[in-house]
Amino acid sequence: YNDRIVHAAAREAAVDAASWDGTESAGQETADEYLADSGSDLSNTEVKITVGATEVTVTVSGDVMTLLPGFTKRVSATATVPRERFAQ
């Protein structure tokens, strides 16, 4: 479940940041909201956004509790989306 959450948060953040008027901060806000609203038990979440001339890459990661008390597993996902741009 948490693996799906980080994949979806990365994708949604990349789409927002890559939109015509999108920004890195818009992508960050989208990822943060998605993670907060997901109901997952992720902790120590991190969002890295790279905005290039033609594409946006977002990596979302977080720690998940394992069945062994005191141990966590890191889950991570990356999404890359082409930037929207005006074409004639």
DSSP file (Angstrom, degrees, kcal/mol; ACC not computed):
  #  RESIDUE AA STRUCTURE BP1 BP2  ACC     N-H-->O    O-->H-N    N-H-->O    O-->H-N    TCO  KAPPA ALPHA  PHI   PSI    X-CA   Y-CA   Z-CA
    1    1 A Y     >        0   0    0      0, 0.0     4,-1.9     0, 0.0     3,-0.1   0.000 360.0 360.0 360.0 -48.1    0.0    0.0    0.0
    2    2 A N  H  >  +     0   0    0      1,-0.2     4,-2.2     2,-0.2     5,-0.2   0.831 360.0  58.3 -65.3 -31.3    2.7    2.5    0.9
    3    3 A D  H  > S+     0   0    0      1,-0.2     4,-1.9     2,-0.2    -1,-0.2   0.912 107.2  47.5 -62.6 -42.2    4.6    1.7   -2.3
    4    4 A R  H  > S+     0   0    0      1,-0.2     4,-2.7     2,-0.2    -2,-0.2   0.870 108.7  55.7 -65.4 -37.1    1.5    2.7   -4.2
    5    5 A I  H  X S+     0   0    0     -4,-1.9     4,-2.6     2,-0.2    -2,-0.2   0.936 108.7  45.1 -63.2 -47.2    1.2    5.9   -2.2
    6    6 A V  H  X S+     0   0    0     -4,-2.2     4,-2.2     2,-0.2    -1,-0.2   0.875 113.4  51.6 -67.6 -34.6    4.7    7.1   -3.0
    7    7 A H  H  X S+     0   0    0     -4,-1.9     4,-2.3    -5,-0.2    -2,-0.2   0.945 113.3  44.0 -62.8 -47.4    4.3    6.2   -6.7
    8    8 A A  H  X S+     0   0    0     -4,-2.7     4,-2.8     1,-0.2     5,-0.2   0.898 112.9  51.1 -65.9 -40.9    1.0    8.2   -6.8
    9    9 A A  H  X S+     0   0    0     -4,-2.6     4,-2.2    -5,-0.2    -1,-0.2   0.905 111.4  48.4 -63.9 -41.0    2.4   11.2   -4.9
   10   10 A A  H  X S+     0   0    0     -4,-2.2     4,-2.3    -5,-0.2    -2,-0.2   0.922 113.5  47.1 -63.9 -44.2    5.5   11.3   -7.2
   11   11 A R  H  X S+     0   0    0     -4,-2.3     4,-2.5     2,-0.2    -2,-0.2   0.942 113.6  46.4 -63.7 -49.0    3.3   11.2  -10.3
   12   12 A E  H  X S+     0   0    0     -4,-2.8     4,-2.2     1,-0.2    -1,-0.2   0.900 113.8  48.8 -62.5 -41.1    0.8   13.8   -9.1
   13   13 A A  H  X S+     0   0    0     -4,-2.2     4,-2.6    -5,-0.2    -1,-0.2   0.901 111.3  49.8 -65.2 -41.2    3.6   16.2   -8.0
   14   14 A A  H  X S+     0   0    0     -4,-2.3     4,-1.9     2,-0.2    -2,-0.2   0.908 110.3  50.1 -65.0 -42.0    5.4   15.7  -11.4
   15   15 A V  H  X S+     0   0    0     -4,-2.5     4,-0.7     2,-0.2    -2,-0.2   0.922 113.0  46.6 -62.5 -44.2    2.2   16.5  -13.3
   16   16 A D  H >< S+     0   0    0     -4,-2.2     3,-0.8     1,-0.2    -2,-0.2   0.929 114.4  46.1 -64.2 -45.2    1.6   19.6  -11.3
   17   17 A A  H 3< S+     0   0    0     -4,-2.6    -1,-0.2     1,-0.2    -2,-0.2   0.793 113.4  50.6 -68.9 -27.3    5.2   20.9  -11.6
   18   18 A A  H 3< S+     0   0    0     -4,-1.9    66,-3.2    -5,-0.2    -1,-0.2   0.517  85.7 111.8 -89.6  -5.6    5.3   20.2  -15.3
   19   19 A S  S X< S-     0   0    0     -3,-0.8     3,-1.9    -4,-0.7    -3,-0.0  -0.161  88.7 -93.8 -65.3 165.5    2.0   22.0  -16.2
   20   20 A W  T 3  S+     0   0    0      1,-0.3    -1,-0.1    63,-0.1    66,-0.1   0.867 126.7  22.8 -48.8 -47.2    2.1   25.2  -18.2
   21   21 A D  T 3  S+     0   0    0     -5,-0.1    -1,-0.3     2,-0.0    -2,-0.1   0.133  98.6 132.7-108.2  19.7    2.2   27.4  -15.2
   22   22 A G    <   -     0   0    0     -3,-1.9     2,-0.3    -7,-0.1    -5,-0.2  -0.281  33.4-169.5 -72.1 155.9    3.6   24.8  -12.8
   23   23 A T     >  -     0   0    0     -7,-0.1     4,-2.0     1,-0.1     5,-0.2  -0.894  38.0-106.3-137.5 167.0    6.4   25.4  -10.4
   24   24 A E  H  > S+     0   0    0     -2,-0.3     4,-2.4     1,-0.2     5,-0.2   0.902 121.6  52.4 -60.5 -41.4    8.7   23.3   -8.1
   25   25 A S  H  > S+     0   0    0      1,-0.2     4,-2.4     2,-0.2    -1,-0.2   0.850 106.2  53.6 -67.1 -32.8    6.8   24.7   -5.1
   26   26 A A  H  > S+     0   0    0      2,-0.2     4,-2.2     1,-0.2    -1,-0.2   0.907 109.9  48.0 -65.8 -41.0    3.5   23.6   -6.6
   27   27 A G  H  X S+     0   0    0     -4,-2.0     4,-2.4     2,-0.2    -2,-0.2   0.903 111.2  50.5 -63.8 -41.9    4.8   20.1   -7.1
   28   28 A Q  H  X S+     0   0    0     -4,-2.4     4,-2.6     1,-0.2    -2,-0.2   0.923 110.8  48.9 -61.5 -45.3    6.1   20.1   -3.5
   29   29 A E  H  X S+     0   0    0     -4,-2.4     4,-2.6     1,-0.2     5,-0.2   0.903 110.6  50.9 -63.0 -41.7    2.7   21.2   -2.2
   30   30 A T  H  X S+     0   0    0     -4,-2.2     4,-2.5     2,-0.2    -2,-0.2   0.930 112.0  46.5 -62.1 -46.1    0.9   18.6   -4.2
   31   31 A A  H  X S+     0   0    0     -4,-2.4     4,-2.6     2,-0.2     5,-0.2   0.924 112.9  49.5 -62.8 -44.5    3.2   15.8   -2.9
   32   32 A D  H  X S+     0   0    0     -4,-2.6     4,-2.2     1,-0.2    -2,-0.2   0.917 113.3  46.1 -61.6 -44.3    2.8   17.0    0.7
   33   33 A E  H  X S+     0   0    0     -4,-2.6     4,-2.4     2,-0.2    -1,-0.2   0.907 112.0  51.2 -65.2 -42.1   -1.0   17.2    0.4
   34   34 A Y  H  X S+     0   0    0     -4,-2.5     4,-0.8    -5,-0.2    -2,-0.2   0.931 112.3  45.8 -62.0 -45.5   -1.2   13.7   -1.2
   35   35 A L  H >< S+     0   0    0     -4,-2.6     3,-0.5     1,-0.2     5,-0.5   0.894 113.4  49.6 -64.5 -40.0    0.9   12.1    1.5
   36   36 A A  H 3< S+     0   0    0     -4,-2.2     3,-0.5     1,-0.2    -1,-0.2   0.871 115.2  43.3 -66.9 -36.9   -1.0   13.9    4.3
   37   37 A D  H 3< S+     0   0    0     -4,-2.4    -1,-0.2     1,-0.2    -2,-0.2   0.507  94.3  82.7 -86.8  -4.9   -4.4   12.8    2.8
   38   38 A S  S << S-     0   0    0     -4,-0.8    -1,-0.2    -3,-0.5    -2,-0.1   0.741  85.9-136.7 -76.1 -23.3   -3.4    9.2    2.0
   39   39 A G        +     0   0    0     -3,-0.5    -3,-0.1    -4,-0.4    -2,-0.1   0.657  54.5 143.5  74.9  14.3   -3.9    7.8    5.5
   40   40 A S        -     0   0    0     -5,-0.5    -1,-0.2     1,-0.1    -2,-0.0  -0.304  59.8-125.3 -81.7 170.0   -0.6    5.9    5.2
   41   41 A D        +     0   0    0     -3,-0.1    24,-0.3    24,-0.1     2,-0.1  -0.011  58.1 143.1-104.1  29.0    1.8    5.2    8.0
   42   42 A L        -     0   0    0     -7,-0.2     2,-0.3    22,-0.1    22,-0.2  -0.414  26.1-175.5 -67.2 142.2    4.8    6.7    6.1
   43   43 A S  E     +A   63   0A   0     20,-2.1    20,-3.4     1,-0.2    -2,-0.0  -0.906  58.5  27.6-133.6 165.5    7.3    8.7    8.2
   44   44 A N  E    S-     0   0A   0     -2,-0.3    -1,-0.2    18,-0.2     2,-0.1   0.890  81.3-173.5  51.0  44.6   10.4   10.7    7.5
   45   45 A T  E     -     0   0A   0     -3,-0.2     2,-0.4    17,-0.1    17,-0.2  -0.358   8.9-169.0 -71.5 150.2    9.0   11.5    4.0
   46   46 A E  E     -A   61   0A   0     15,-2.6    15,-2.4    -2,-0.1     2,-0.5  -0.999   9.0-163.6-141.6 137.1   11.2   13.3    1.5
   47   47 A V  E     -A   60   0A   0     -2,-0.4     2,-0.5    13,-0.2    13,-0.2  -0.988   5.2-172.2-124.4 123.4   10.3   14.9   -1.8
   48   48 A K  E     -A   59   0A   0     11,-2.7    11,-2.6    -2,-0.5     2,-0.5  -0.971   5.8-171.3-116.7 126.8   13.0   15.8   -4.4
   49   49 A I  E     -A   58   0A   0     -2,-0.5     2,-0.5     9,-0.2     9,-0.2  -0.968   8.3-171.9-122.8 129.5   12.0   17.7   -7.5
   50   50 A T  E     -A   57   0A   0      7,-2.9     7,-2.6    -2,-0.5     2,-0.7  -0.973   6.8-164.0-121.1 116.4   14.1   18.5  -10.5
   51   51 A V  E     +A   56   0A   0     -2,-0.5     5,-0.2     5,-0.2     2,-0.1  -0.888  15.6 177.1-103.3 113.6   12.7   20.9  -13.0
   52   52 A G        -     0   0    0      3,-2.9    -2,-0.0    -2,-0.7    31,-0.0  -0.431  45.7 -94.4-104.3-177.9   14.6   20.7  -16.3
   53   53 A A  S    S+     0   0    0      1,-0.2     3,-0.1    -2,-0.1    -1,-0.0   0.828 121.2  15.9 -67.1 -32.5   14.0   22.5  -19.6
   54   54 A T  S    S+     0   0    0      1,-0.2    29,-2.3    28,-0.1     2,-0.3   0.521 127.8  25.8-121.5  -9.6   11.9   19.7  -21.1
   55   55 A E  E     - B   0  82A   0     27,-0.3    -3,-2.9     2,-0.0     2,-0.4  -0.986  56.9-137.6-153.5 162.3   10.9   17.5  -18.2
   56   56 A V  E     -AB  51  81A   0     25,-2.9    25,-2.6    -2,-0.3     2,-0.5  -0.983  16.2-164.0-122.9 133.4   10.2   17.3  -14.4
   57   57 A T  E     -AB  50  80A   0     -7,-2.6    -7,-2.9    -2,-0.4     2,-0.4  -0.975   6.3-174.7-120.3 130.2   11.4   14.5  -12.2
   58   58 A V  E     -AB  49  79A   0     21,-2.8    21,-2.6    -2,-0.5     2,-0.5  -0.986   5.9-168.8-125.9 131.3   10.0   13.9   -8.8
   59   59 A T  E     -AB  48  78A   0    -11,-2.6   -11,-2.7    -2,-0.4     2,-0.4  -0.983   5.4-172.5-118.9 126.5   11.2   11.3   -6.2
   60   60 A V  E     +AB  47  77A   0     17,-2.6    17,-2.2    -2,-0.5     2,-0.3  -0.964  11.2 168.1-118.1 132.6    9.1   10.6   -3.1
   61   61 A S  E     +AB  46  76A   0    -15,-2.4   -15,-2.6    -2,-0.4     2,-0.3  -0.960   3.9 161.7-141.4 160.1   10.4    8.4   -0.3
   62   62 A G  E     - B   0  75A   0     13,-2.2    13,-2.9    -2,-0.3     2,-0.3  -0.979  36.2 -98.5-168.4 164.9    9.5    7.5    3.2
   63   63 A D  E     -AB  43  74A   0    -20,-3.4   -20,-2.1    -2,-0.3     2,-0.4  -0.732  29.7-162.7 -96.1 143.1    9.9    5.0    6.0
   64   64 A V  E     - B   0  73A   0      9,-2.6     9,-2.6    -2,-0.3   -22,-0.1  -0.975  23.6-115.0-124.9 138.0    7.4    2.2    6.7
   65   65 A M  E     - B   0  72A   0     -2,-0.4     7,-0.2   -24,-0.3     2,-0.2  -0.442  32.0-148.6 -67.1 143.2    7.2    0.2    9.9
   66   66 A T        -     0   0    0      5,-2.1     5,-0.1     2,-0.5     4,-0.1  -0.490  31.7 -96.5-102.9 178.9    7.9   -3.5    9.5
   67   67 A L  S    S+     0   0    0     -2,-0.2     5,-0.1     2,-0.1    -2,-0.0   0.720 108.5  79.6 -69.2 -19.8    6.5   -6.5   11.3
   68   68 A L  S >  S-     0   0    0      3,-0.1     3,-2.0     1,-0.0    -2,-0.5  -0.809  94.8-116.1 -89.8 117.9    9.6   -6.4   13.5
   69   69 A P  T 3  S+     0   0    0      0, 0.0     3,-0.1     0, 0.0    -2,-0.1  -0.217  96.6  19.3 -54.9 135.9    9.2   -3.7   16.2
   70   70 A G  T 3  S+     0   0    0      1,-0.3     2,-0.4    -4,-0.1    -3,-0.1   0.352 102.0 105.6  88.2  -6.6   11.7   -0.9   15.9
   71   71 A F    <   -     0   0    0     -3,-2.0    -5,-2.1    -5,-0.1     2,-0.3  -0.862  46.6-171.5-110.3 142.8   12.6   -1.7   12.3
   72   72 A T  E     -B   65   0A   0     -2,-0.4     2,-0.4    -7,-0.2    -7,-0.2  -0.869  13.5-144.6-126.5 162.0   11.6    0.3    9.2
   73   73 A K  E     -B   64   0A   0     -9,-2.6    -9,-2.6    -2,-0.3     2,-0.5  -0.982  18.8-130.2-124.7 138.9   11.9   -0.1    5.5
   74   74 A R  E     -B   63   0A   0     -2,-0.4     2,-0.4   -11,-0.2   -11,-0.2  -0.785  22.4-168.9 -91.1 126.4   12.5    2.8    3.0
   75   75 A V  E     +B   62   0A   0    -13,-2.9   -13,-2.2    -2,-0.5     2,-0.3  -0.903  10.0 175.1-112.4 147.0   10.1    2.9    0.1
   76   76 A S  E     -B   61   0A   0     -2,-0.4     2,-0.3   -15,-0.2   -15,-0.2  -0.996  12.1-176.2-151.3 148.8   10.8    5.2   -2.9
   77   77 A A  E     -B   60   0A   0    -17,-2.2   -17,-2.6    -2,-0.3     2,-0.4  -0.994   8.9-156.0-147.8 147.5    9.3    6.1   -6.3
   78   78 A T  E     -B   59   0A   0     -2,-0.3     2,-0.4   -19,-0.2   -19,-0.2  -0.980   6.7-172.0-126.7 137.1   10.3    8.4   -9.1
   79   79 A A  E     -B   58   0A   0    -21,-2.6   -21,-2.8    -2,-0.4     2,-0.4  -0.994   3.9-165.3-127.9 136.4    8.1    9.9  -11.8
   80   80 A T  E     +B   57   0A   0     -2,-0.4   -23,-0.2   -23,-0.2   -65,-0.0  -0.987  10.9 178.8-122.7 129.8    9.3   11.8  -14.9
   81   81 A V  E     -B   56   0A   0    -25,-2.6   -25,-2.9    -2,-0.4     2,-0.1  -0.984  31.0-113.5-131.6 137.5    6.9   13.9  -16.9
   82   82 A P  E     -B   55   0A   0      0, 0.0   -27,-0.3     0, 0.0     2,-0.2  -0.445  39.4-111.3 -67.5 144.1    7.5   16.1  -20.0
   83   83 A R        -     0   0    0    -29,-2.3     2,-0.3    -2,-0.1   -64,-0.2  -0.523  27.1-116.2 -75.4 141.0    6.9   19.8  -19.4
   84   84 A E        +     0   0    0    -66,-3.2     2,-0.3    -2,-0.2   -62,-0.1  -0.571  46.3 166.9 -71.4 138.1    4.0   21.5  -21.0
   85   85 A R        -     0   0    0     -2,-0.3     2,-0.4   -31,-0.0   -65,-0.1  -0.989  40.4 -95.4-152.5 158.4    5.1   24.1  -23.5
   86   86 A F        -     0   0    0     -2,-0.3     2,-0.4   -66,-0.1    -2,-0.0  -0.597  39.7-172.8 -78.1 130.0    3.8   26.2  -26.3
   87   87 A A              0   0    0     -2,-0.4    -2,-0.0     1,-0.1     0, 0.0  -0.981 360.0 360.0-125.3 137.7    4.3   24.7  -29.7
   88   88 A Q              0   0    0     -2,-0.4    -1,-0.1     0, 0.0    -2,-0.0   0.415 360.0 360.0-102.1 360.0    3.6   26.5  -33.0
